[in-house]
């Protein structure tokens, strides 16, 4: 059983890396696709909403499918769909064909996102200790690999259609190879699932899931603020050169990746409640430092600390949602991931209008407040932690802060 768990964990790593890689390949080719289709930045912005809408729809649909048929069947199909859909933006010739292409690609991305997180919860249940954050770190690493591969193919003058088509074939192969190691649905004992369901009504699990989803919305909106505004903060507020300003996002992204690689060990020692409580508090402090920094060096320190604090929080929310009811893990993860994804998309829409009323850096106090809310609401994670499956893995991690 331990060998199958290790193999399933490696396979899940592969799917997270693949998801980050496929999404990263699209991001790298956005300028090329924009030029090829002859659309403006404004039109592209509207079309990207279709990608987000497709992702949200995929998340809501696939969660129930994973609960009904098992992640072992749904994850490879989702990965195959996402891989095939990557080709579509590369062959789009105008806005009318790019829109549906992004809708389908977003749908495939949403399906893969929720299904692989659902399987990650199942693997984590087998281990009986926190392992979710490392999966999310592999997503980030997949994006880095995509940036390197994309830079190489673009420097060689390869077109978007050829590159994305080749990467789609690679994705199909990876999805097929990794599928053999995924866990079957029955690996979660039926009596445990029934016990969890029977107690769900007494503990008010549905409302708890929505609280977790609201926290995911706030924390992923905060993450989206770093993605969308950190570089502009250094450039426009602190008058940093463009090359220097780019280090703001680089510092944040690096801190997020490293933090997620380390969070599982920390969570096993101090508990997931403490990870979210102290992580969101550290994130609030880091963003406050960046907001009030009088110069670039201190601002970079602030963005780095912000990334370290945020890094382990969202994976714990996904994990708690999945463990709340093994029989409805997919549906619960889809709710938390879906609302969190909306938060990520809402970052530009929320902060942008605020800059008409106040300086950009002062608008950052909204995500600071969201991090503070997460800090005080962290005890909601105390139930629904990874439960040890008999005969597998070490003892469960501590739940208390």
C-alpha positions as CSV (number, residue, x, y, z in Angstrom):
1,X,0.0,0.0,0.0
2,X,2.8,2.4,0.8
3,X,4.3,1.9,-2.6
4,X,1.0,2.7,-4.3
5,X,0.7,5.8,-2.2
6,X,4.1,7.0,-3.1
7,X,3.4,6.3,-6.8
8,X,0.1,8.2,-6.5
9,X,1.8,11.1,-4.9
10,X,4.4,11.3,-7.7
11,X,1.6,11.1,-10.3
12,X,-0.2,13.9,-8.5
13,X,3.0,16.0,-8.6
14,X,3.1,15.3,-12.3
15,X,-0.5,16.6,-12.9
16,X,0.1,19.7,-10.9
17,X,3.3,20.4,-12.8
18,X,1.5,19.7,-16.1
19,X,-1.3,22.1,-15.2
20,X,1.2,24.9,-14.3
21,X,3.1,24.1,-17.5
22,X,0.1,24.2,-19.8
23,X,-1.2,27.5,-18.3
24,X,2.3,28.9,-18.4
25,X,2.7,28.1,-22.1
26,X,-0.5,30.0,-22.9
27,X,0.7,33.0,-20.8
28,X,4.1,33.1,-22.6
29,X,2.4,33.2,-26.0
30,X,-0.2,35.8,-25.2
31,X,1.7,38.6,-27.0
32,X,2.2,36.3,-30.1
33,X,-1.5,35.3,-30.2
34,X,-2.6,38.9,-29.7
35,X,-0.5,40.0,-32.6
36,X,-1.6,37.1,-34.8
37,X,-5.3,37.7,-34.2
38,X,-4.9,41.4,-34.6
39,X,-6.8,42.3,-31.4
40,X,-6.2,45.2,-29.0
41,X,-5.2,45.0,-25.4
42,X,-8.8,46.0,-24.5
43,X,-10.3,43.2,-26.5
44,X,-7.9,40.7,-25.1
45,X,-8.9,41.8,-21.6
46,X,-12.5,41.1,-22.4
47,X,-11.7,37.7,-24.0
48,X,-9.7,36.7,-20.9
49,X,-12.9,36.9,-19.0
50,X,-14.1,34.0,-21.1
51,X,-11.1,32.0,-20.0
52,X,-12.0,32.7,-16.4
53,X,-15.7,31.9,-16.9
54,X,-14.8,28.6,-18.6
55,X,-12.5,27.7,-15.7
56,X,-15.2,28.4,-13.1
57,X,-17.7,26.3,-15.0
58,X,-15.3,23.5,-15.3
59,X,-14.5,23.6,-11.6
60,X,-18.2,23.3,-10.7
61,X,-18.9,20.5,-13.1
62,X,-15.9,18.3,-12.5
63,X,-16.2,18.3,-8.7
64,X,-19.4,16.3,-8.8
65,X,-18.0,14.0,-11.6
66,X,-15.0,13.2,-9.4
67,X,-17.2,12.3,-6.5
68,X,-19.3,10.1,-8.7
69,X,-16.7,8.3,-10.9
70,X,-13.5,8.8,-8.9
71,X,-10.6,11.1,-9.5
72,X,-8.7,8.3,-11.1
73,X,-11.0,8.5,-14.1
74,X,-11.6,12.2,-14.1
75,X,-8.1,13.6,-13.7
76,X,-6.5,12.0,-16.8
77,X,-9.5,13.0,-18.9
78,X,-9.3,16.6,-17.6
79,X,-5.6,16.7,-18.3
80,X,-6.2,15.4,-21.8
81,X,-8.9,18.1,-22.4
82,X,-6.7,20.8,-21.1
83,X,-3.8,19.7,-23.2
84,X,-5.8,19.5,-26.4
85,X,-7.4,22.8,-25.7
86,X,-4.0,24.5,-25.5
87,X,-3.8,24.2,-29.3
88,X,-6.9,26.3,-29.9
89,X,-5.6,29.8,-29.1
90,X,-2.6,29.1,-31.3
91,X,-4.7,28.4,-34.4
92,X,-7.3,31.2,-33.7
93,X,-7.3,33.8,-36.5
94,X,-9.4,36.6,-35.0
95,X,-11.3,37.6,-31.9
96,X,-14.3,35.5,-32.9
97,X,-12.3,32.3,-32.9
98,X,-10.0,33.2,-30.0
99,X,-13.0,33.7,-27.6
100,X,-14.4,30.2,-27.9
101,X,-10.8,28.9,-27.8
102,X,-10.1,30.5,-24.5
103,X,-13.5,29.4,-23.2
104,X,-12.6,25.8,-23.9
105,X,-9.1,26.1,-22.6
106,X,-10.4,27.7,-19.4
107,X,-12.9,24.9,-19.0
108,X,-10.2,22.3,-19.4
109,X,-8.0,24.1,-16.9
110,X,-10.8,24.4,-14.4
111,X,-11.5,20.6,-14.7
112,X,-7.9,19.7,-14.2
113,X,-7.5,22.1,-11.3
114,X,-10.3,20.7,-9.2
115,X,-9.9,17.0,-10.1
116,X,-6.2,17.0,-9.3
117,X,-6.8,18.8,-6.0
118,X,-9.5,16.2,-5.2
119,X,-7.0,13.4,-5.9
120,X,-4.4,15.2,-3.8
121,X,-6.8,15.2,-0.9
122,X,-7.3,11.5,-1.3
123,X,-3.5,10.9,-1.3
124,X,-3.1,13.2,1.7
125,X,-5.7,11.1,3.5
126,X,-3.6,8.0,2.9
127,X,-0.5,9.6,4.2
128,X,-2.3,11.0,7.3
129,X,-0.2,14.1,7.4
130,X,-0.2,17.4,5.4
131,X,1.3,17.1,1.9
132,X,-1.0,19.5,0.0
133,X,1.4,22.5,-0.2
134,X,4.1,20.7,-2.1
135,X,1.6,19.8,-4.8
136,X,0.8,23.5,-5.3
137,X,4.6,24.3,-5.4
138,X,4.9,21.9,-8.3
139,X,2.2,24.0,-10.1
140,X,4.5,27.0,-9.8
141,X,7.5,25.1,-10.9
142,X,5.6,23.9,-14.0
143,X,5.0,27.6,-14.8
144,X,8.7,28.3,-14.5
145,X,9.5,25.5,-16.9
146,X,6.9,26.8,-19.3
147,X,8.5,30.2,-19.2
148,X,11.9,28.7,-20.0
149,X,10.6,26.5,-22.8
150,X,8.5,29.3,-24.2
151,X,11.5,31.7,-24.2
152,X,13.5,29.1,-26.1
153,X,10.9,28.3,-28.8
154,X,10.2,32.0,-29.3
155,X,13.9,32.8,-29.7
156,X,14.0,30.0,-32.4
157,X,11.1,31.7,-34.2
158,X,8.6,28.9,-33.8
159,X,5.0,29.9,-34.3
160,X,2.4,29.7,-31.5
161,X,0.4,27.0,-33.4
162,X,3.4,24.7,-33.8
163,X,4.7,25.2,-30.2
164,X,1.4,24.9,-28.5
165,X,0.5,21.8,-30.7
166,X,3.8,20.1,-29.7
167,X,3.3,20.9,-26.0
168,X,-0.3,19.6,-26.3
169,X,1.0,16.2,-27.5
170,X,3.5,16.2,-24.6
171,X,0.7,16.9,-22.2
172,X,-1.3,14.0,-23.6
173,X,1.6,11.7,-23.1
174,X,2.2,12.9,-19.6
175,X,-1.4,12.6,-18.7
176,X,-1.6,9.0,-20.0
177,X,1.6,7.9,-18.3
178,X,0.7,9.3,-14.9
179,X,-2.8,7.9,-14.9
180,X,-1.7,4.4,-14.1
181,X,-0.6,5.4,-10.6
182,X,-3.7,7.2,-9.5
183,X,-5.7,5.8,-6.5
184,X,-9.0,4.1,-7.1
185,X,-12.0,5.5,-5.3
186,X,-12.4,2.6,-2.9
187,X,-9.0,3.5,-1.3
188,X,-11.1,5.7,1.1
189,X,-12.8,3.4,3.5
190,X,-16.6,3.4,3.0
191,X,-17.2,3.5,6.8
192,X,-15.1,6.6,7.2
193,X,-16.9,8.4,4.5
194,X,-20.3,7.4,6.0
195,X,-19.2,8.6,9.4
196,X,-18.1,11.9,8.1
197,X,-21.4,12.3,6.2
198,X,-23.5,11.4,9.3
199,X,-21.8,14.1,11.3
200,X,-21.8,16.7,8.7
201,X,-25.2,18.1,9.5
202,X,-24.4,18.3,13.2
203,X,-21.3,20.3,12.6
204,X,-22.8,22.5,10.0
205,X,-20.3,21.4,7.3
206,X,-22.1,23.2,4.4
207,X,-21.8,26.6,6.0
208,X,-18.2,25.8,7.0
209,X,-17.4,25.0,3.4
210,X,-18.7,28.4,2.4
211,X,-16.6,30.1,5.0
212,X,-13.6,28.2,3.7
213,X,-14.5,29.4,0.2
214,X,-14.9,33.0,1.4
215,X,-11.4,32.8,2.9
216,X,-10.1,31.4,-0.3
217,X,-11.6,34.3,-2.2
218,X,-9.9,36.8,0.1
219,X,-6.5,35.1,0.2
220,X,-6.4,34.4,-3.6
221,X,-7.5,38.0,-4.3
222,X,-4.5,39.0,-2.2
223,X,-2.3,36.8,-4.2
224,X,-3.8,38.2,-7.4
225,X,-2.9,41.7,-6.2
226,X,0.8,40.7,-6.0
227,X,0.6,39.1,-9.5
228,X,-1.1,42.2,-11.1
229,X,0.2,45.2,-9.1
230,X,3.5,44.5,-7.4
231,X,5.6,45.5,-10.5
232,X,3.5,48.7,-11.0
233,X,3.9,49.5,-7.3
234,X,7.6,49.7,-7.6
235,X,7.5,51.5,-11.0
236,X,4.8,54.0,-10.4
237,X,4.9,54.6,-6.6
238,X,8.6,54.2,-5.9
239,X,9.9,55.3,-9.4
240,X,11.9,52.2,-9.9
241,X,13.2,51.4,-13.4
242,X,11.2,48.7,-15.2
243,X,14.0,46.1,-14.9
244,X,14.2,46.7,-11.2
245,X,10.4,46.8,-10.8
246,X,10.2,43.3,-12.2
247,X,12.0,42.0,-9.1
248,X,8.9,42.7,-7.1
249,X,6.9,39.9,-8.7
250,X,10.0,37.7,-8.9
251,X,10.6,38.0,-5.2
252,X,7.0,37.3,-4.4
253,X,6.7,34.3,-6.7
254,X,10.0,32.8,-5.5
255,X,8.9,33.2,-1.9
256,X,5.6,31.5,-2.7
257,X,7.3,28.5,-4.3
258,X,9.9,28.0,-1.6
259,X,7.3,28.5,1.1
260,X,5.0,25.9,-0.4
261,X,7.9,23.4,-0.6
262,X,8.4,23.9,3.2
263,X,4.9,24.4,4.5
264,X,4.0,20.7,4.8
265,X,6.8,20.1,7.3
266,X,5.7,23.1,9.2
267,X,2.1,22.1,9.2
268,X,3.0,18.6,10.4
269,X,4.8,20.2,13.4
270,X,2.5,23.0,14.4
271,X,-0.8,22.1,12.7
272,X,-2.7,23.6,9.7
273,X,-4.7,26.0,11.9
274,X,-1.4,27.7,12.9
275,X,-0.2,27.7,9.3
276,X,-3.1,29.8,8.2
277,X,-3.3,31.9,11.4
278,X,0.4,32.9,11.5
279,X,0.9,32.7,7.7
280,X,-1.9,35.2,7.0
281,X,-0.6,37.4,9.9
282,X,2.9,37.4,8.4
283,X,1.4,38.1,4.9
284,X,-0.4,41.1,6.4
285,X,2.8,42.4,8.0
286,X,4.8,41.9,4.8
287,X,2.3,43.7,2.6
288,X,2.0,46.6,5.1
289,X,5.8,46.9,4.9
290,X,5.7,47.0,1.1
291,X,2.9,49.5,1.2
292,X,4.6,51.9,3.5
293,X,8.2,51.3,2.2
294,X,10.0,54.6,1.4
295,X,12.4,52.8,-1.0
296,X,12.8,49.8,-3.3
297,X,14.9,47.6,-1.0
298,X,12.4,47.6,1.8
299,X,9.5,47.2,-0.6
300,X,11.2,44.1,-2.0
301,X,11.6,42.7,1.5
302,X,7.9,43.4,2.0
303,X,6.8,41.6,-1.1
304,X,9.0,38.6,-0.2
305,X,7.6,38.4,3.3
306,X,4.1,38.7,1.8
307,X,4.8,35.7,-0.4
308,X,6.2,33.6,2.4
309,X,3.1,34.3,4.6
310,X,0.6,33.5,1.9
311,X,2.4,30.5,0.4
312,X,0.9,27.8,2.7
313,X,-2.6,29.3,3.4
314,X,-4.7,28.4,0.3
315,X,-3.5,24.7,0.1
316,X,-4.7,24.2,3.7
317,X,-8.2,25.6,2.7
318,X,-8.4,23.1,-0.2
319,X,-7.3,20.3,2.1
320,X,-9.8,21.2,4.8
321,X,-12.6,21.3,2.2
322,X,-11.7,17.9,0.8
323,X,-11.4,16.2,4.2
324,X,-14.7,17.6,5.5
325,X,-16.6,14.9,3.7
326,X,-14.7,12.2,1.7
327,X,-17.9,11.3,-0.1
328,X,-18.3,14.9,-1.4
329,X,-14.6,15.9,-1.6
330,X,-14.8,16.9,-5.2
331,X,-17.9,19.1,-4.8
332,X,-16.4,20.8,-1.7
333,X,-13.1,21.4,-3.3
334,X,-14.9,22.9,-6.4
335,X,-16.7,25.4,-4.2
336,X,-13.6,26.6,-2.4
337,X,-11.4,26.5,-5.6
338,X,-14.1,28.2,-7.7
339,X,-14.7,31.1,-5.3
340,X,-10.9,31.4,-4.8
341,X,-10.4,31.6,-8.5
342,X,-13.0,34.4,-8.7
343,X,-11.0,36.2,-6.1
344,X,-7.9,35.9,-8.2
345,X,-9.7,37.4,-11.1
346,X,-11.3,40.1,-9.0
347,X,-8.0,41.6,-7.9
348,X,-7.5,43.9,-10.9
349,X,-11.2,44.8,-11.0
350,X,-11.2,45.8,-7.3
351,X,-7.9,47.5,-6.9
352,X,-8.1,49.4,-10.2
353,X,-11.1,51.5,-9.4
354,X,-9.7,52.2,-5.9
355,X,-6.7,53.9,-7.5
356,X,-9.1,56.7,-8.7
357,X,-9.7,57.5,-5.0
358,X,-6.3,56.9,-3.4
359,X,-2.7,56.1,-4.3
360,X,-2.0,52.5,-5.5
361,X,-0.1,51.6,-2.4
362,X,-2.9,52.6,0.0
363,X,-5.3,50.4,-1.9
364,X,-3.2,47.5,-0.8
365,X,-4.7,47.9,2.7
366,X,-7.7,46.0,1.4
367,X,-5.8,42.7,1.0
368,X,-4.0,43.5,4.3
369,X,-7.5,43.5,5.9
370,X,-8.4,40.3,4.1
371,X,-5.3,38.6,5.5
372,X,-6.2,39.9,9.0
373,X,-9.7,38.3,8.6
374,X,-8.0,35.0,7.6
375,X,-5.8,35.2,10.7
376,X,-8.7,35.5,13.1
377,X,-10.9,33.0,11.2
378,X,-8.2,30.2,10.9
379,X,-9.8,28.0,13.7
380,X,-12.5,27.1,11.1
381,X,-9.9,24.6,9.8
382,X,-9.7,22.7,13.1
383,X,-12.2,20.0,11.9
384,X,-11.8,18.1,8.7
385,X,-8.0,17.6,8.9
386,X,-6.3,14.6,7.2
387,X,-7.4,11.4,8.9
388,X,-5.0,8.5,9.0
389,X,-6.1,5.6,6.8
390,X,-5.5,2.3,8.7
391,X,-2.2,0.7,7.7
392,X,-0.8,3.7,5.8
393,X,1.4,6.5,6.6
394,X,2.5,8.1,9.9
395,X,0.3,9.5,12.5
396,X,-1.9,12.5,11.7
397,X,-0.5,16.0,12.0
398,X,-1.4,18.2,15.0
399,X,-4.6,20.2,14.4
400,X,-4.3,22.7,17.2
401,X,-2.3,25.9,16.9
